Amino acid sequence: MSVATAPGYPFGLEVDPAAPQNRLGILFRPILVIPQAIIVNILANLVQILVFFAWVVIIITGRLPSGFGSLILGVLHWEVRVWSYQFLLTGKYPPFAFGEDTSYPIRVTGQPQLERRNRLSVLFRIILVIPHVIVVAVLAIIAFVVLIIAWVAGIFAGRIPAFAHSYLAGFSRWYWRVGAYLYLLTDDYPPFSLN
């Protein structure tokens, strides 16, 4: 059974319940994630350039080209899997792949909004997202502390504590909803919620 997110919001994050993980995998997670993190960071930088072009196209035409939307969403799927692995939400190593993977324990839900875009909200997207950025920054500090606790507990118990899994999943949901909004995949303003 997975836990879905924010009913009614076009993008969500499904997170399977906490499961036992390999203790050595948890111990060496910061090292194991390096190859994936390098690739995803390069892709994320390229997507930021693509998002700028998408921003211009949406302001001019009022629509997001499907190729832009597909590429941005594909990278988002990959980023979420790497993030989730790094944040100890799963012990399953993420595949080196774009796009959706329904077998992976953490999944992005939603499709890019291609037509009938709100040009004004796209134009001022950076300003509109400021309240979320402030809240996410505070939540990220808490997430870092919870992650350290989860990492230490996981090394000894072979399982991430339920409170840590729940908080890190909620933080990830919030972060990625804001990410989908910033990546111009939707015009719906993200809810202020860990759910």
PyMOL commands that place a pseudoatom at each C-alpha (Angstrom):
pseudoatom trace, name=CA, resn=MET, resi=1, chain=A, elem=C, hetatm=0, pos=[0.000, 0.000, 0.000]
pseudoatom trace, name=CA, resn=SER, resi=2, chain=A, elem=C, hetatm=0, pos=[1.325, 3.431, -0.875]
pseudoatom trace, name=CA, resn=VAL, resi=3, chain=A, elem=C, hetatm=0, pos=[0.496, 6.809, 0.556]
pseudoatom trace, name=CA, resn=ALA, resi=4, chain=A, elem=C, hetatm=0, pos=[-0.657, 9.348, -2.033]
pseudoatom trace, name=CA, resn=THR, resi=5, chain=A, elem=C, hetatm=0, pos=[-0.522, 13.104, -1.768]
pseudoatom trace, name=CA, resn=ALA, resi=6, chain=A, elem=C, hetatm=0, pos=[-2.629, 16.281, -1.757]
pseudoatom trace, name=CA, resn=PRO, resi=7, chain=A, elem=C, hetatm=0, pos=[-5.986, 15.303, -3.269]
pseudoatom trace, name=CA, resn=GLY, resi=8, chain=A, elem=C, hetatm=0, pos=[-6.876, 17.549, -6.155]
pseudoatom trace, name=CA, resn=TYR, resi=9, chain=A, elem=C, hetatm=0, pos=[-3.335, 18.751, -6.852]
pseudoatom trace, name=CA, resn=PRO, resi=10, chain=A, elem=C, hetatm=0, pos=[-2.159, 17.666, -10.332]
pseudoatom trace, name=CA, resn=PHE, resi=11, chain=A, elem=C, hetatm=0, pos=[1.236, 16.419, -9.111]
pseudoatom trace, name=CA, resn=GLY, resi=12, chain=A, elem=C, hetatm=0, pos=[1.889, 14.138, -6.210]
pseudoatom trace, name=CA, resn=LEU, resi=13, chain=A, elem=C, hetatm=0, pos=[4.356, 11.726, -4.761]
pseudoatom trace, name=CA, resn=GLU, resi=14, chain=A, elem=C, hetatm=0, pos=[3.375, 8.190, -3.847]
pseudoatom trace, name=CA, resn=VAL, resi=15, chain=A, elem=C, hetatm=0, pos=[5.622, 6.711, -1.178]
pseudoatom trace, name=CA, resn=ASP, resi=16, chain=A, elem=C, hetatm=0, pos=[5.436, 3.064, -0.182]
pseudoatom trace, name=CA, resn=PRO, resi=17, chain=A, elem=C, hetatm=0, pos=[5.516, 2.366, 3.566]
pseudoatom trace, name=CA, resn=ALA, resi=18, chain=A, elem=C, hetatm=0, pos=[8.869, 1.985, 5.292]
pseudoatom trace, name=CA, resn=ALA, resi=19, chain=A, elem=C, hetatm=0, pos=[10.464, -1.401, 4.700]
pseudoatom trace, name=CA, resn=PRO, resi=20, chain=A, elem=C, hetatm=0, pos=[13.564, -3.051, 6.135]
pseudoatom trace, name=CA, resn=GLN, resi=21, chain=A, elem=C, hetatm=0, pos=[16.784, -1.978, 4.430]
pseudoatom trace, name=CA, resn=ASN, resi=22, chain=A, elem=C, hetatm=0, pos=[20.294, -3.383, 4.258]
pseudoatom trace, name=CA, resn=ARG, resi=23, chain=A, elem=C, hetatm=0, pos=[22.360, -1.903, 7.096]
pseudoatom trace, name=CA, resn=LEU, resi=24, chain=A, elem=C, hetatm=0, pos=[25.509, -1.638, 4.985]
pseudoatom trace, name=CA, resn=GLY, resi=25, chain=A, elem=C, hetatm=0, pos=[23.447, -0.003, 2.242]
pseudoatom trace, name=CA, resn=ILE, resi=26, chain=A, elem=C, hetatm=0, pos=[22.308, 2.602, 4.750]
pseudoatom trace, name=CA, resn=LEU, resi=27, chain=A, elem=C, hetatm=0, pos=[25.827, 3.089, 6.111]
pseudoatom trace, name=CA, resn=PHE, resi=28, chain=A, elem=C, hetatm=0, pos=[27.331, 3.647, 2.663]
pseudoatom trace, name=CA, resn=ARG, resi=29, chain=A, elem=C, hetatm=0, pos=[24.336, 5.451, 1.146]
pseudoatom trace, name=CA, resn=PRO, resi=30, chain=A, elem=C, hetatm=0, pos=[26.189, 8.786, 0.883]
pseudoatom trace, name=CA, resn=ILE, resi=31, chain=A, elem=C, hetatm=0, pos=[28.804, 7.034, -1.277]
pseudoatom trace, name=CA, resn=LEU, resi=32, chain=A, elem=C, hetatm=0, pos=[26.448, 4.749, -3.212]
pseudoatom trace, name=CA, resn=VAL, resi=33, chain=A, elem=C, hetatm=0, pos=[24.344, 7.672, -4.413]
pseudoatom trace, name=CA, resn=ILE, resi=34, chain=A, elem=C, hetatm=0, pos=[27.296, 9.579, -5.926]
pseudoatom trace, name=CA, resn=PRO, resi=35, chain=A, elem=C, hetatm=0, pos=[27.075, 8.250, -9.531]
pseudoatom trace, name=CA, resn=GLN, resi=36, chain=A, elem=C, hetatm=0, pos=[23.342, 8.923, -9.650]
pseudoatom trace, name=CA, resn=ALA, resi=37, chain=A, elem=C, hetatm=0, pos=[23.711, 12.337, -7.994]
pseudoatom trace, name=CA, resn=ILE, resi=38, chain=A, elem=C, hetatm=0, pos=[26.315, 13.442, -10.548]
pseudoatom trace, name=CA, resn=ILE, resi=39, chain=A, elem=C, hetatm=0, pos=[24.124, 12.495, -13.502]
pseudoatom trace, name=CA, resn=VAL, resi=40, chain=A, elem=C, hetatm=0, pos=[20.959, 13.961, -11.982]
pseudoatom trace, name=CA, resn=ASN, resi=41, chain=A, elem=C, hetatm=0, pos=[22.713, 17.241, -11.136]
pseudoatom trace, name=CA, resn=ILE, resi=42, chain=A, elem=C, hetatm=0, pos=[23.929, 17.569, -14.732]
pseudoatom trace, name=CA, resn=LEU, resi=43, chain=A, elem=C, hetatm=0, pos=[20.431, 16.800, -16.025]
pseudoatom trace, name=CA, resn=ALA, resi=44, chain=A, elem=C, hetatm=0, pos=[18.848, 19.224, -13.537]
pseudoatom trace, name=CA, resn=ASN, resi=45, chain=A, elem=C, hetatm=0, pos=[21.142, 22.008, -14.760]
pseudoatom trace, name=CA, resn=LEU, resi=46, chain=A, elem=C, hetatm=0, pos=[20.198, 21.259, -18.362]
pseudoatom trace, name=CA, resn=VAL, resi=47, chain=A, elem=C, hetatm=0, pos=[16.511, 21.202, -17.413]
pseudoatom trace, name=CA, resn=GLN, resi=48, chain=A, elem=C, hetatm=0, pos=[16.851, 24.629, -15.815]
pseudoatom trace, name=CA, resn=ILE, resi=49, chain=A, elem=C, hetatm=0, pos=[17.982, 25.957, -19.199]
pseudoatom trace, name=CA, resn=LEU, resi=50, chain=A, elem=C, hetatm=0, pos=[15.067, 24.156, -20.857]
pseudoatom trace, name=CA, resn=VAL, resi=51, chain=A, elem=C, hetatm=0, pos=[12.662, 25.599, -18.271]
pseudoatom trace, name=CA, resn=PHE, resi=52, chain=A, elem=C, hetatm=0, pos=[13.836, 29.101, -19.185]
pseudoatom trace, name=CA, resn=PHE, resi=53, chain=A, elem=C, hetatm=0, pos=[13.021, 28.421, -22.862]
pseudoatom trace, name=CA, resn=ALA, resi=54, chain=A, elem=C, hetatm=0, pos=[9.698, 26.862, -21.820]
pseudoatom trace, name=CA, resn=TRP, resi=55, chain=A, elem=C, hetatm=0, pos=[8.973, 29.996, -19.779]
pseudoatom trace, name=CA, resn=VAL, resi=56, chain=A, elem=C, hetatm=0, pos=[9.508, 32.169, -22.862]
pseudoatom trace, name=CA, resn=VAL, resi=57, chain=A, elem=C, hetatm=0, pos=[7.411, 29.871, -25.077]
pseudoatom trace, name=CA, resn=ILE, resi=58, chain=A, elem=C, hetatm=0, pos=[4.523, 29.756, -22.581]
pseudoatom trace, name=CA, resn=ILE, resi=59, chain=A, elem=C, hetatm=0, pos=[4.490, 33.547, -22.210]
pseudoatom trace, name=CA, resn=ILE, resi=60, chain=A, elem=C, hetatm=0, pos=[4.398, 33.966, -26.001]
pseudoatom trace, name=CA, resn=THR, resi=61, chain=A, elem=C, hetatm=0, pos=[2.102, 31.085, -27.010]
pseudoatom trace, name=CA, resn=GLY, resi=62, chain=A, elem=C, hetatm=0, pos=[0.193, 30.156, -23.853]
pseudoatom trace, name=CA, resn=ARG, resi=63, chain=A, elem=C, hetatm=0, pos=[1.180, 26.514, -24.154]
pseudoatom trace, name=CA, resn=LEU, resi=64, chain=A, elem=C, hetatm=0, pos=[4.015, 24.209, -23.093]
pseudoatom trace, name=CA, resn=PRO, resi=65, chain=A, elem=C, hetatm=0, pos=[5.435, 22.186, -26.014]
pseudoatom trace, name=CA, resn=SER, resi=66, chain=A, elem=C, hetatm=0, pos=[4.873, 18.484, -25.330]
pseudoatom trace, name=CA, resn=GLY, resi=67, chain=A, elem=C, hetatm=0, pos=[8.546, 17.652, -25.946]
pseudoatom trace, name=CA, resn=PHE, resi=68, chain=A, elem=C, hetatm=0, pos=[9.594, 20.167, -23.293]
pseudoatom trace, name=CA, resn=GLY, resi=69, chain=A, elem=C, hetatm=0, pos=[7.014, 18.816, -20.859]
pseudoatom trace, name=CA, resn=SER, resi=70, chain=A, elem=C, hetatm=0, pos=[8.022, 15.192, -21.448]
pseudoatom trace, name=CA, resn=LEU, resi=71, chain=A, elem=C, hetatm=0, pos=[11.732, 15.884, -20.994]
pseudoatom trace, name=CA, resn=ILE, resi=72, chain=A, elem=C, hetatm=0, pos=[11.236, 17.983, -17.867]
pseudoatom trace, name=CA, resn=LEU, resi=73, chain=A, elem=C, hetatm=0, pos=[8.919, 15.355, -16.352]
pseudoatom trace, name=CA, resn=GLY, resi=74, chain=A, elem=C, hetatm=0, pos=[11.342, 12.550, -17.265]
pseudoatom trace, name=CA, resn=VAL, resi=75, chain=A, elem=C, hetatm=0, pos=[14.160, 14.267, -15.405]
pseudoatom trace, name=CA, resn=LEU, resi=76, chain=A, elem=C, hetatm=0, pos=[11.813, 14.980, -12.488]
pseudoatom trace, name=CA, resn=HIS, resi=77, chain=A, elem=C, hetatm=0, pos=[11.035, 11.249, -12.220]
pseudoatom trace, name=CA, resn=TRP, resi=78, chain=A, elem=C, hetatm=0, pos=[14.747, 10.449, -12.126]
pseudoatom trace, name=CA, resn=GLU, resi=79, chain=A, elem=C, hetatm=0, pos=[15.494, 13.211, -9.608]
pseudoatom trace, name=CA, resn=VAL, resi=80, chain=A, elem=C, hetatm=0, pos=[12.737, 11.988, -7.290]
pseudoatom trace, name=CA, resn=ARG, resi=81, chain=A, elem=C, hetatm=0, pos=[14.041, 8.415, -7.334]
pseudoatom trace, name=CA, resn=VAL, resi=82, chain=A, elem=C, hetatm=0, pos=[17.608, 9.540, -6.539]
pseudoatom trace, name=CA, resn=TRP, resi=83, chain=A, elem=C, hetatm=0, pos=[16.377, 11.957, -3.856]
pseudoatom trace, name=CA, resn=SER, resi=84, chain=A, elem=C, hetatm=0, pos=[14.243, 9.232, -2.263]
pseudoatom trace, name=CA, resn=TYR, resi=85, chain=A, elem=C, hetatm=0, pos=[17.116, 6.780, -2.208]
pseudoatom trace, name=CA, resn=GLN, resi=86, chain=A, elem=C, hetatm=0, pos=[19.415, 9.410, -0.705]
pseudoatom trace, name=CA, resn=PHE, resi=87, chain=A, elem=C, hetatm=0, pos=[16.759, 10.345, 1.873]
pseudoatom trace, name=CA, resn=LEU, resi=88, chain=A, elem=C, hetatm=0, pos=[16.494, 6.689, 2.968]
pseudoatom trace, name=CA, resn=LEU, resi=89, chain=A, elem=C, hetatm=0, pos=[12.855, 6.387, 1.874]
pseudoatom trace, name=CA, resn=THR, resi=90, chain=A, elem=C, hetatm=0, pos=[13.811, 3.188, 0.070]
pseudoatom trace, name=CA, resn=GLY, resi=91, chain=A, elem=C, hetatm=0, pos=[16.744, 0.813, -0.044]
pseudoatom trace, name=CA, resn=LYS, resi=92, chain=A, elem=C, hetatm=0, pos=[16.126, -0.012, -3.716]
pseudoatom trace, name=CA, resn=TYR, resi=93, chain=A, elem=C, hetatm=0, pos=[18.836, 1.528, -5.891]
pseudoatom trace, name=CA, resn=PRO, resi=94, chain=A, elem=C, hetatm=0, pos=[17.285, 3.854, -8.476]
pseudoatom trace, name=CA, resn=PRO, resi=95, chain=A, elem=C, hetatm=0, pos=[17.478, 2.873, -12.138]
pseudoatom trace, name=CA, resn=PHE, resi=96, chain=A, elem=C, hetatm=0, pos=[19.541, 5.000, -14.508]
pseudoatom trace, name=CA, resn=ALA, resi=97, chain=A, elem=C, hetatm=0, pos=[16.471, 6.007, -16.499]
pseudoatom trace, name=CA, resn=PHE, resi=98, chain=A, elem=C, hetatm=0, pos=[14.152, 8.812, -17.472]
pseudoatom trace, name=CA, resn=GLY, resi=99, chain=A, elem=C, hetatm=0, pos=[10.445, 8.591, -17.037]
pseudoatom trace, name=CA, resn=GLU, resi=100, chain=A, elem=C, hetatm=0, pos=[8.029, 6.718, -14.902]
pseudoatom trace, name=CA, resn=ASP, resi=101, chain=A, elem=C, hetatm=0, pos=[8.886, 3.467, -13.133]
pseudoatom trace, name=CA, resn=THR, resi=102, chain=A, elem=C, hetatm=0, pos=[5.767, 2.047, -11.493]
pseudoatom trace, name=CA, resn=SER, resi=103, chain=A, elem=C, hetatm=0, pos=[7.771, -0.703, -9.790]
pseudoatom trace, name=CA, resn=TYR, resi=104, chain=A, elem=C, hetatm=0, pos=[9.927, 1.764, -7.842]
pseudoatom trace, name=CA, resn=PRO, resi=105, chain=A, elem=C, hetatm=0, pos=[8.731, 2.379, -4.239]
pseudoatom trace, name=CA, resn=ILE, resi=106, chain=A, elem=C, hetatm=0, pos=[8.501, 6.177, -4.744]
pseudoatom trace, name=CA, resn=ARG, resi=107, chain=A, elem=C, hetatm=0, pos=[6.620, 7.507, -7.751]
pseudoatom trace, name=CA, resn=VAL, resi=108, chain=A, elem=C, hetatm=0, pos=[5.745, 10.929, -9.139]
pseudoatom trace, name=CA, resn=THR, resi=109, chain=A, elem=C, hetatm=0, pos=[2.125, 11.205, -10.256]
pseudoatom trace, name=CA, resn=GLY, resi=110, chain=A, elem=C, hetatm=0, pos=[0.847, 13.741, -12.746]
pseudoatom trace, name=CA, resn=GLN, resi=111, chain=A, elem=C, hetatm=0, pos=[1.214, 14.917, -16.306]
pseudoatom trace, name=CA, resn=PRO, resi=112, chain=A, elem=C, hetatm=0, pos=[2.425, 18.271, -17.647]
pseudoatom trace, name=CA, resn=GLN, resi=113, chain=A, elem=C, hetatm=0, pos=[-0.228, 20.887, -18.317]
pseudoatom trace, name=CA, resn=LEU, resi=114, chain=A, elem=C, hetatm=0, pos=[0.368, 21.649, -21.988]
pseudoatom trace, name=CA, resn=GLU, resi=115, chain=A, elem=C, hetatm=0, pos=[-2.577, 23.829, -23.019]
pseudoatom trace, name=CA, resn=ARG, resi=116, chain=A, elem=C, hetatm=0, pos=[-4.405, 26.870, -21.589]
pseudoatom trace, name=CA, resn=ARG, resi=117, chain=A, elem=C, hetatm=0, pos=[-1.475, 28.058, -19.506]
pseudoatom trace, name=CA, resn=ASN, resi=118, chain=A, elem=C, hetatm=0, pos=[-1.827, 31.089, -17.258]
pseudoatom trace, name=CA, resn=ARG, resi=119, chain=A, elem=C, hetatm=0, pos=[0.728, 33.436, -18.799]
pseudoatom trace, name=CA, resn=LEU, resi=120, chain=A, elem=C, hetatm=0, pos=[0.597, 35.876, -15.902]
pseudoatom trace, name=CA, resn=SER, resi=121, chain=A, elem=C, hetatm=0, pos=[1.361, 33.212, -13.272]
pseudoatom trace, name=CA, resn=VAL, resi=122, chain=A, elem=C, hetatm=0, pos=[4.157, 31.866, -15.480]
pseudoatom trace, name=CA, resn=LEU, resi=123, chain=A, elem=C, hetatm=0, pos=[5.581, 35.364, -15.920]
pseudoatom trace, name=CA, resn=PHE, resi=124, chain=A, elem=C, hetatm=0, pos=[5.735, 35.927, -12.154]
pseudoatom trace, name=CA, resn=ARG, resi=125, chain=A, elem=C, hetatm=0, pos=[6.434, 32.303, -11.143]
pseudoatom trace, name=CA, resn=ILE, resi=126, chain=A, elem=C, hetatm=0, pos=[9.692, 33.138, -9.348]
pseudoatom trace, name=CA, resn=ILE, resi=127, chain=A, elem=C, hetatm=0, pos=[7.954, 35.742, -7.197]
pseudoatom trace, name=CA, resn=LEU, resi=128, chain=A, elem=C, hetatm=0, pos=[4.876, 33.598, -6.541]
pseudoatom trace, name=CA, resn=VAL, resi=129, chain=A, elem=C, hetatm=0, pos=[6.976, 30.720, -5.228]
pseudoatom trace, name=CA, resn=ILE, resi=130, chain=A, elem=C, hetatm=0, pos=[8.866, 32.779, -2.610]
pseudoatom trace, name=CA, resn=PRO, resi=131, chain=A, elem=C, hetatm=0, pos=[6.575, 31.820, 0.326]
pseudoatom trace, name=CA, resn=HIS, resi=132, chain=A, elem=C, hetatm=0, pos=[7.115, 28.136, -0.487]
pseudoatom trace, name=CA, resn=VAL, resi=133, chain=A, elem=C, hetatm=0, pos=[10.860, 28.580, -0.776]
pseudoatom trace, name=CA, resn=ILE, resi=134, chain=A, elem=C, hetatm=0, pos=[10.983, 30.110, 2.712]
pseudoatom trace, name=CA, resn=VAL, resi=135, chain=A, elem=C, hetatm=0, pos=[8.901, 27.315, 4.256]
pseudoatom trace, name=CA, resn=VAL, resi=136, chain=A, elem=C, hetatm=0, pos=[10.806, 24.592, 2.380]
pseudoatom trace, name=CA, resn=ALA, resi=137, chain=A, elem=C, hetatm=0, pos=[14.115, 26.050, 3.609]
pseudoatom trace, name=CA, resn=VAL, resi=138, chain=A, elem=C, hetatm=0, pos=[12.943, 25.747, 7.222]
pseudoatom trace, name=CA, resn=LEU, resi=139, chain=A, elem=C, hetatm=0, pos=[11.561, 22.247, 6.612]
pseudoatom trace, name=CA, resn=ALA, resi=140, chain=A, elem=C, hetatm=0, pos=[14.869, 21.271, 4.960]
pseudoatom trace, name=CA, resn=ILE, resi=141, chain=A, elem=C, hetatm=0, pos=[16.779, 22.076, 8.146]
pseudoatom trace, name=CA, resn=ILE, resi=142, chain=A, elem=C, hetatm=0, pos=[14.424, 19.831, 10.091]
pseudoatom trace, name=CA, resn=ALA, resi=143, chain=A, elem=C, hetatm=0, pos=[14.702, 17.177, 7.358]
pseudoatom trace, name=CA, resn=PHE, resi=144, chain=A, elem=C, hetatm=0, pos=[18.492, 17.212, 7.653]
pseudoatom trace, name=CA, resn=VAL, resi=145, chain=A, elem=C, hetatm=0, pos=[18.306, 16.546, 11.398]
pseudoatom trace, name=CA, resn=VAL, resi=146, chain=A, elem=C, hetatm=0, pos=[15.670, 13.829, 10.898]
pseudoatom trace, name=CA, resn=LEU, resi=147, chain=A, elem=C, hetatm=0, pos=[17.800, 12.269, 8.149]
pseudoatom trace, name=CA, resn=ILE, resi=148, chain=A, elem=C, hetatm=0, pos=[20.829, 12.032, 10.446]
pseudoatom trace, name=CA, resn=ILE, resi=149, chain=A, elem=C, hetatm=0, pos=[18.678, 10.411, 13.141]
pseudoatom trace, name=CA, resn=ALA, resi=150, chain=A, elem=C, hetatm=0, pos=[17.199, 8.021, 10.545]
pseudoatom trace, name=CA, resn=TRP, resi=151, chain=A, elem=C, hetatm=0, pos=[20.642, 7.181, 9.173]
pseudoatom trace, name=CA, resn=VAL, resi=152, chain=A, elem=C, hetatm=0, pos=[22.067, 6.316, 12.597]
pseudoatom trace, name=CA, resn=ALA, resi=153, chain=A, elem=C, hetatm=0, pos=[18.941, 4.381, 13.623]
pseudoatom trace, name=CA, resn=GLY, resi=154, chain=A, elem=C, hetatm=0, pos=[18.888, 2.565, 10.274]
pseudoatom trace, name=CA, resn=ILE, resi=155, chain=A, elem=C, hetatm=0, pos=[22.497, 1.429, 10.643]
pseudoatom trace, name=CA, resn=PHE, resi=156, chain=A, elem=C, hetatm=0, pos=[21.652, -0.264, 13.947]
pseudoatom trace, name=CA, resn=ALA, resi=157, chain=A, elem=C, hetatm=0, pos=[18.066, -1.382, 13.327]
pseudoatom trace, name=CA, resn=GLY, resi=158, chain=A, elem=C, hetatm=0, pos=[18.078, -2.033, 9.578]
pseudoatom trace, name=CA, resn=ARG, resi=159, chain=A, elem=C, hetatm=0, pos=[14.910, 0.038, 9.343]
pseudoatom trace, name=CA, resn=ILE, resi=160, chain=A, elem=C, hetatm=0, pos=[14.168, 3.742, 9.266]
pseudoatom trace, name=CA, resn=PRO, resi=161, chain=A, elem=C, hetatm=0, pos=[12.020, 4.869, 12.225]
pseudoatom trace, name=CA, resn=ALA, resi=162, chain=A, elem=C, hetatm=0, pos=[8.375, 5.420, 11.234]
pseudoatom trace, name=CA, resn=PHE, resi=163, chain=A, elem=C, hetatm=0, pos=[8.381, 9.092, 12.314]
pseudoatom trace, name=CA, resn=ALA, resi=164, chain=A, elem=C, hetatm=0, pos=[11.484, 9.757, 10.180]
pseudoatom trace, name=CA, resn=HIS, resi=165, chain=A, elem=C, hetatm=0, pos=[10.050, 7.976, 7.136]
pseudoatom trace, name=CA, resn=SER, resi=166, chain=A, elem=C, hetatm=0, pos=[6.796, 9.881, 7.516]
pseudoatom trace, name=CA, resn=TYR, resi=167, chain=A, elem=C, hetatm=0, pos=[8.471, 13.282, 7.874]
pseudoatom trace, name=CA, resn=LEU, resi=168, chain=A, elem=C, hetatm=0, pos=[10.975, 12.725, 5.057]
pseudoatom trace, name=CA, resn=ALA, resi=169, chain=A, elem=C, hetatm=0, pos=[8.175, 11.503, 2.764]
pseudoatom trace, name=CA, resn=GLY, resi=170, chain=A, elem=C, hetatm=0, pos=[6.047, 14.557, 3.637]
pseudoatom trace, name=CA, resn=PHE, resi=171, chain=A, elem=C, hetatm=0, pos=[8.948, 16.933, 3.111]
pseudoatom trace, name=CA, resn=SER, resi=172, chain=A, elem=C, hetatm=0, pos=[9.718, 15.266, -0.227]
pseudoatom trace, name=CA, resn=ARG, resi=173, chain=A, elem=C, hetatm=0, pos=[6.086, 15.634, -1.319]
pseudoatom trace, name=CA, resn=TRP, resi=174, chain=A, elem=C, hetatm=0, pos=[6.104, 19.338, -0.527]
pseudoatom trace, name=CA, resn=TYR, resi=175, chain=A, elem=C, hetatm=0, pos=[9.486, 19.873, -2.179]
pseudoatom trace, name=CA, resn=TRP, resi=176, chain=A, elem=C, hetatm=0, pos=[8.514, 18.090, -5.394]
pseudoatom trace, name=CA, resn=ARG, resi=177, chain=A, elem=C, hetatm=0, pos=[5.124, 19.773, -5.683]
pseudoatom trace, name=CA, resn=VAL, resi=178, chain=A, elem=C, hetatm=0, pos=[6.993, 23.098, -5.549]
pseudoatom trace, name=CA, resn=GLY, resi=179, chain=A, elem=C, hetatm=0, pos=[9.493, 21.630, -8.015]
pseudoatom trace, name=CA, resn=ALA, resi=180, chain=A, elem=C, hetatm=0, pos=[6.732, 20.722, -10.490]
pseudoatom trace, name=CA, resn=TYR, resi=181, chain=A, elem=C, hetatm=0, pos=[5.365, 24.264, -10.132]
pseudoatom trace, name=CA, resn=LEU, resi=182, chain=A, elem=C, hetatm=0, pos=[8.812, 25.823, -10.663]
pseudoatom trace, name=CA, resn=TYR, resi=183, chain=A, elem=C, hetatm=0, pos=[9.555, 23.483, -13.570]
pseudoatom trace, name=CA, resn=LEU, resi=184, chain=A, elem=C, hetatm=0, pos=[6.403, 24.941, -15.206]
pseudoatom trace, name=CA, resn=LEU, resi=185, chain=A, elem=C, hetatm=0, pos=[4.656, 21.568, -15.345]
pseudoatom trace, name=CA, resn=THR, resi=186, chain=A, elem=C, hetatm=0, pos=[1.489, 23.039, -13.829]
pseudoatom trace, name=CA, resn=ASP, resi=187, chain=A, elem=C, hetatm=0, pos=[-0.099, 26.399, -13.100]
pseudoatom trace, name=CA, resn=ASP, resi=188, chain=A, elem=C, hetatm=0, pos=[-1.862, 25.154, -9.952]
pseudoatom trace, name=CA, resn=TYR, resi=189, chain=A, elem=C, hetatm=0, pos=[-0.296, 26.747, -6.876]
pseudoatom trace, name=CA, resn=PRO, resi=190, chain=A, elem=C, hetatm=0, pos=[1.105, 24.029, -4.561]
pseudoatom trace, name=CA, resn=PRO, resi=191, chain=A, elem=C, hetatm=0, pos=[-0.627, 23.469, -1.228]
pseudoatom trace, name=CA, resn=PHE, resi=192, chain=A, elem=C, hetatm=0, pos=[1.202, 24.234, 2.022]
pseudoatom trace, name=CA, resn=SER, resi=193, chain=A, elem=C, hetatm=0, pos=[1.089, 20.655, 3.258]
pseudoatom trace, name=CA, resn=LEU, resi=194, chain=A, elem=C, hetatm=0, pos=[3.275, 17.679, 4.079]
pseudoatom trace, name=CA, resn=ASN, resi=195, chain=A, elem=C, hetatm=0, pos=[0.411, 15.388, 2.984]
for i in range(1, 195): cmd.bond("trace and resi %d" % i, "trace and resi %d" % (i + 1))
show_as sticks, trace
zoom trace
